[in-house]
Amino acid sequence: MRLHASQTIRPRGKRAGKNRIFHLRLSVTIVANYHSYPTRLPGRPSRPHVREQRGRLAALGPRPTEPMLQLTGSLTNYPARVSFVAYVLTMLVGGFVLTLPVAGNPERPPVSFVDGVFTATSACCVTGLTVRSTLHDFSPFGQAVILFLIQLGGLGIMTITTLVAFQVGGQATLRQRALVADTLGIKSGHDLRWVTYAVLITVTLAELVGFALLCWATWGSGPAAAVVWRSLFHSVSAFCNAGFALGDENLMPDAGNVPVNLVICGLIILGGLGFPVIFDVVSRVRRRERVWERLHTQSKMMIIGTACLLAFGALSFWVLEWEDAIAREPLVTKLLMGLFHSTTCRTAGFNTVDYAALSSATLFLSIILMAIGAGPCSTGGGFKVSTFMTLVVGSWSSFRGLRRANFFRRTIPAGAIQRATAASLLFAAVAIAALVALLMLETRGVLDSRPRWFLEALFECISALGTVGLSTGVTASLTDPGKIVLVVLMLVGRLGPVTAAAALARRRDAYQPEYPEEEPLIG
């Protein structure tokens, strides 16, 4: 049916009145701000202005700010490079500070620049691999610097920058907002200021509660000041999934301490779920809704995936090590070790058992758990639990011959499955390249002297790339080139292989032609 111009459907009643009010306000705003609008487009001045500017520039000679302008334009066009540059600068500055005499222990050998950068990278990338003793090789000031870097890396450097901008200037730039929204998994339409403060409050409350519980659980084990500092350090390190501990044996002395194990595990799981999942669950509970039915698909994937991986890790550890590495431990300690191993192995890096004493089967399964990691927009690493769950759901649907991948009455888009596959393959490619480089650099090093050299080299690479921090004891014995390989892996793992590749790649908005489809043979 065609309508004449005079019969065009128009809003009536209240809707028409609202439209008139909106257009009236828009017109008044445009007229009131007319004087502030440029008369010409930016960068397109009139010819007299162009000639005058060219004459002044010619008289001044070449512009000294051209390299800086090129660098600024590069960062503007590639937002992923902002995070990359921020982390690199933090690593270098933190490494330099840790090499200062005030940060070291005068009774121990001085910290070299490579060891300082390695420690700073491990801290700000919340990994936990160490080449020097955190307790004995660093002074209280050095330990405080490491703790600050852990907190900075756990929250995210861009999140901290945005918080400072809100406090000082009252607002953040659009680029900061975009980067923080990507870091915290914020969708458009959310108040960035409120979400950023909510993240800060959540982190502070979780770490303070963990600190209080750890103080209560370890009170009397030493001087009061040492217990307080150790509890604070471990609480922050656990929630940020860093794995740094004030002890040469990590948390092995507390293997049978039930409260310490449960508190550390709780902090690790909470930090590894990711801020979007935490906010989703809290918001449903506050609204007194049916929590599980109202949760987003991302939250359901994370909760189910985390529970399944925890159960798988604990059961496999008990089966493989019950009569081997932990055979002499009491029953309660055995159960705690399995639960703690399954929790920390995916991203945290704490340990209550000597990983050099574990069987090859346990180490290999640990590598799989470390590669999967934690959740997106969390304090953990790996190629993410939600990515793993997306691959599982997509593969299961494909095996059953289904055209769509469904998960709890929601359809997973084909594009999400493709991105999950690409992220997993990129993670594997980076790990393989780093493994080859490490084996080449350590041909006559510490790895050749160990019977399981290939498995332990793979363990170190995945531990660094997944920002886990577990080690079989070879990290401190690596050469400087081998340490640099792990530094690069920790940086790539914290940013994510996809983000790191986007930061280093050149953007090409080329036209992509569309050709006829032809399906290859698979399987």
N, C-alpha and C positions, 0 to 999 in steps of 0.2 A: 504494500500500500504506500503510495506517495502522498506527501503532504505539501500543500501550497505554502508559500512563504508566510502568508498570514495565518496559517494553521500550525505553525511550528509549536511544538510542545514547550511550554515555559513553566518554571516553578511557580506555584501559587501559595498564598497564605504565608505561614511563618517562614517557610523555606525561602520564598522570594524576598521577604523582609531581611532575612539574614544575609542573603547574597548582596542586596543593595547596601547594607551596612558595611560588609566586607570591602566592596569596591570603593565605597566612600572613604573608608579608612586608608585603603591603599593609595588612593589619589591624593589625600591630604599628606601622607608620608612622603610621596614622591615630590610634591610641590615644596614641602617644608625643607627637604634635603637637596633641592635642585642645585644649590650653590656649591655643594660638596662633590658633585659628579664631575669627572674630567670631561673636557670638551672634545678630547680626542682619545683614541685608544692608547694605552700605555705602550711606549716604544715606537709610536708613530707621530712624532711632533711635526709642526709645520716646517717648511723648507728654510725660512730664516733661522729658526732654532737649530735645525740640523747643521747649517753652515757655521753658525756661531759655536756650537759644541765641537764640531770637527776642527775648527781653527784653534780653540783652546787646547784640545787634545794634542794637536800637532805641535803646538808651542811647548807643551809639557814633555813631549817625547813619549816613549812606550809606557803603557800603564803598568805600574809595579804590582797591582792587585789582580792581574789576569790569572795567575795560577790559583790564587785563593778563590776567585770567581768560578773557575773551572771546577775546583774541588767542591765548592758549595753547590754548584749546579749538579754535579755528580751525585751528591748526597740527596738533593731534592728530587731528582729523577728516579733514584733507587732507594726507597725508604728502608729496605732491608740492610743497606750499608750503614745506616745510622746505628743500629744495634751492634753490627759487626765492629765498627770503629769504636763504639763506647766500650765494648768488652775488651778489645785489644788494648786500648789506653788504660783501662782499669788493671789489666794483667801486668802491663809494663810498669805503671806507677806503683802498684802494690808489690811487685817483685823488687823494685828498687828500694822501697821502704823496708822490706824484710831483710835486705842485705846491710842495712845500717847497723852500726855497733849497738845502738840503743835497743834494737829489736832482737838481737842475738844474745846468747849466753856467753859471757866472757871466758868461762871455763871449758867451752867446747870449741871445735874448729869453726871459723867464720863461715857464714852461708854464702855460697857463690851466687853469681847473678842468675845462672841457669837454674840452680835449685830454688832461688827466690821466686823467679818467674813461674817455675813449675808449681810451687806451693800456692802462689797467688792465683794462678789459673785454676788449680784444683779447688780453691776456696770459692772464688767468684763464679765458677761453673758448677758449684755444689757437687763435687765428685768425691773427694776424700782420699785419693791416692797421695801418698807422702813419700818423699825421699829423705826427709829429715824428721827427727822426733819432735812432735809439737810440744811435748812437755819439757824435754831436756835441752833442745837446741834453740829454743826461743824464750825470750824473757816475757814477763807478764805483758809488757807493751806489745811485743811481737804476737803473742797469743790474742790480744785484744784486736790487733790489726787483722789477723786471720778471722776472728769472729765477725768483725765488721764486714769483711769481704764476703763471708758466708751469708750474712743477712742481706747484703746488697744483691748478691746473686740469686738468693731465694725469692726475694720480692720482685726482682727485675730492675735493672738499672733505669729503664725508661719510666717505670712506676715511681721510683724514688725521685727522679727528676721532675715528674709531674706533681708530686706532692710538694716539693720545694717551690715550684712555680705557683701552685695554689696558695701557699703560705706567704710568699713574697709579693708576687704580682697580682694575685687574685684570679689568674686564669692561665691556661696553658695554650700553646700554639696548636694549630690544627694538625701539624705533623706529630707532635707529642701525643695528641689525643688519638690519632690513628694507630700509632705504635703501641700505646698502652692498651687500647681496645683489642688489638691483635694479641698482645701478651696475656691479657686477662680473659680473653674470649668473650668480650662484650659485644653485643649486637647493637646495630643502629637504633636510636631512640631511647637508649638508656642514658641516665645522667652520669657522665664520667666522673664528676666530682664526688657524687655519693658513692659510686662503686669503688673508687680508689680509696676513699676513707673507710669504707666497709672492709676492704681487703686489709688495710692497716690494722683496723680494730680486731679482725679475725686472727691475724697473725700474732698480734700482741697478746690477746687473751689465751690463745693456744699455747704460746711459749711460756707465759706466766704460770698457767695451770701446770704445765709440764715441769717447770722449774720448781714450783712448790711441792709437787708430788715427789720429784727426785730428791729434793732436800729432805723430805720426811723419810724416804726409803733408805737414804744413805747417811742419815745423821748419826754421828758417833763413830764413823769409819775413819776419821782423821780430824785435823784442826778445823774449827768452824769456818774460817775464811776459805780454806781449801775446798771444803764441801760445798759451800755456796757458789764459788767460782766454777767448780767442776759441774755442778748441777745446771747452772745457767748456760755454760758452754755446750753441754750435751743436749739441753732442751732446744736451743736454737739450731744446733747441728742436726738434730733428729727431725724437727719439723721441716727444715729446709732440705732434708734428704742429702746432707753433705757427707756424713760418715766420719768427720774429724772427731777424735777422742783424745783426752788428756791422759794418755797412758801408752806405754810401748806395746802392750798386749791388747789395745783397744778395750773392749768390754768383756774380755774373757774372764777377768776376776769376778764379774757379776753374773756369770752364766747361771748360777743357781738362785739368784735373787729374783723372786717372782714379781714384786712391784716394779723394779727397774726394767725388767724385760717387757712387762705389759705396758708401762708408760712409754717407753721408747717405741715399741711396736705401734701403739695408738697414734703417736705423733707422726711416725713415718707414713702410716696409712692415710691419715688426715691430710698431710701435705701432698701426698701422691695422688689423691683423688682429683685435685684441681679445684680452683676457685669457682668455676661455673657449677660444678656438681654440689659443692658446699652451699652456695647461695640458692640453688634450686631446691635442695632438701629443706633448708631453713625456711625459705619463703612458703613452701607447702605446709610445713608444720605450723608456722605462725598463722596462716589462714585457716587452719583446722580443716584442711581438705583431706581427701583420701590420697595419702602421700604417694603410694606406688603408682596408682592409676594416673595421677596428674604429672608425674615426673617426665621430663624430656627424654627422648631416645638416647641422647648422649649420657645422661645420668644413669639410666638403666643399664646401658652397655658397660659403663665404668664400674657400677656396683656388682653386676653379675660377673664381669671379667675379673675384677679384683678378687672376689670370693673364690672363684674357680682356680685362679692361679695360686692363691694362698693355700688352698687345700691340696692342689697338685704338688706344690713345692714341699710342703710339710710331709705329705705321705711318701713321696719319693725319697726324701732325706731319711725318714725313719726306716724305710725298707732297705736302703742301701748302706746305711751307716750304723744301724742298731747294734750289730755285733762286730763292728769294725772300729771307726774312729771314736765313737761315744760308748763303747761297750762297758767301760768301767764307771760310767756316770750313774748317779741315782735315777730312778724312774722320772721324778719331777724334772730334773735337769735335762734328761733326754727329751721329754715333751717340750720343754721351753726352748731347747736348742733347735728342734725342728720347726717350731712356730717362728722363732726369731730368724732362722735362716731363710725361710720362705718369704718373710716380710722384707728383710733388708736386702735380699739378693737381687730384687728387681730394680732397686734404684738407690738405696741408702748408703751402703758401704760399711756399716757397723758389723762386727763379728764377735761371736762368743765361742767360736771354735776355730782351730788352726786350719785354714784352707789348704795348706801344703800337705796335711795329713789325710785329706779326703780322697776318695777313690776317683778314678778317671771318669766313671759314669756319673758321679755326683757333680764333678766339675763341668762335664758337658751339659747336663741338664741345667746347671747354674748359668751357663753361657746363654742358653735359650731364654731363661727368665730375665737375665740382664738385658738381652736384646729387646725384649718386649717392653720392659720399663714400666713407667707410671702413666698418668693421664695427661692430656693436653692442657696447657695453661696451668700447670702445676709446678712444684719445685723439683720434680723428677725428670728423668731423661728417657732414653730408649726411643723406639719408633712408635710407642704409645699403645696403651691397652685398647683404646677405641679403634685404632687402626687394625690391631690384631682381631678384634671382634668383628669389624666390618669384613675383613678377609674371610673369617670363619663363616659368617652368615652368607656372604656372596658365594663362597665355594660350596657350601651345603645346598644352597638353592640350585646352583649349576649342576651338582651331582644328581639332584632329584629331577632335573629337567624342567625346572620352573623358570618362567620368563622374568619374574620379579623376585627380589630378595626382600622378604618381609621379616620384621622383628617387632613383636608385641603390637600388632595391628598398625604398624607403620612400615612404609616401603622405603628401603634404602635406595637412593638414586644411583643410577649406573655410573654417574660421574664421581660419586663418593668412593665407589669400589675401585674405579680406575686410579683415583688419587691415592688410595690406600696401597694399591699394588705398586704404583710408582714410588711412593715414599719407602716402602719396604725394600724394593730393589735398589734404590739409591743408598739406603742404609747399608745393605749388604755389599754394594760396590765399594763404598768408602772403607768398610771394615776389611775387605779383601786387599785393597790397595795399601792400607796401613799395615796389614799383617805382612805382606811381601816386603815393604820397606823396612819393617822392624827386623825381619829375618835376615835381610841383606846387611843391615847395619850391625847386627849382633852376631855375625857369623862366628867370630872367635871370642864372643863375650860370655856372659853368665848363662845364656840360654843353652849353649852347646854343652855345658857341663851338667845339665839336668836331664834325667831320663825321659821326662815327659815334656821336652822343650817345645814341641809344636803346639800341644794342647795348652801349655802355660802361656805361650806367646799369644795364642788366640784369646785366652782368658783375659790377659792384660789389655789387649786391643778393645774387646767388647766392653770391658769394665770402664775404660776411658771414654769410648764413644757413647756408651749408655749412661755416662756420668754416675756410675755406681760407686767405684772406689775400693772394691774388694781386690785382693792380690794374694798370690801364692808365695810372696816374699821375694820377688825378683825386681820390683820397681826401683828400689834404692840402689841396686847393683848395675843398672843400665848405664850405658855410656851417655854422654851429653847429646849426641844425635838421636839416640833412642828415646831419651827424655823429651826432646823436641817433637818427635813423632806423636808421643802421648799428649803433649801440650796442644798440638793441632787437633787431635781427636777430641779432647775435652772441650775445646772451643766449638768445634763443629757439632758435637753432641748437645751442648747447651743451647746453641742457636737452633739446632735441628738441621739435618742435611739439606732439606728443601730450602730453608731460609738462607743457609750458608751458600748454597749454589746460586740463589737469586741475588745475593749480595755481591758475588764475584762475577756473575755473568753479565753480558751486555744485552740490553733490551732491544728486541727487534719486532716491531709491529708490522711485519710483512703480511701481504695478502696470501692466504692459504687456499689454493684451488680445491674444489670438491670433485672427486673422481668416482666412477662406478665402484660399488662395493664388490669384493671378492673374498670369501672366507677361506683361510688356510686350514690345513689339517692340524688338529691339536690332540695330543694324547696318544 
